Amino acid sequence: MELWDIYDKNRNKTGKVIDRNSNERLKEGEYHLVTEAIIMNNKGQLLLNKRAKFKQKYPLMWEFCGGSSIQGENSLKAILREAKEELGLYLNEKEAIFYKTIRDEKAKDFKDIWLFVKDIEIKDLKFIDGEVIDSKWVTIEEFKKLLYKKEIIPTIDFNEEDYKKITENIIPKIRNT
């Protein structure tokens, strides 16, 4: 059972909790919280993960690490948990850089996107829960090609403009601190 806190359009908790797997659906003006990690190495490459074949939505497509927050969890705690569950990767809360929030009316969610700059060896990743079957580092050019070929999930909220903003504005600031 995976329980979600429900939020209103202003991102205030409503007090309502639903089971992700129940037949209950979010009503108009109700949202749940999801989180995503852009993990970038010091070469400027992005870590992509391949979804398992059994995934109901977008099987065998590439994505960033992420998922839904569970009851009582903020988005940072959720992304740290998701990285551990999906990749066997222990991300440090102190390394997390909040990037942006997107409210998606169609998906009925608030998506918090976090940035981590970390060099990780693919061989060190462990696909613990079976949701991910492969990972790879890609350049922004390779990312754009995968997007064009529709090999990346269509719900990803990242593009070349985000990449430039991160590499030209955010990363230089953290390296200078």
Secondary structure, DSSP 8 states (H G I E B T S, - for coil): --EEEEE-TTS-EEEEEEETTSS----TT-BEEEEEEEEE-TTS-EEEEEE-TT-SSSTT-EE-EEEE--TT--HHHHHHHHHHHHH-----GGG-EEEEEEEETTTTEEEEEEEEE----GGG----SSSEEEEEEE-HHHHHHHHHTT-B-TT----HHHHHHIIIIIHHHHHT-
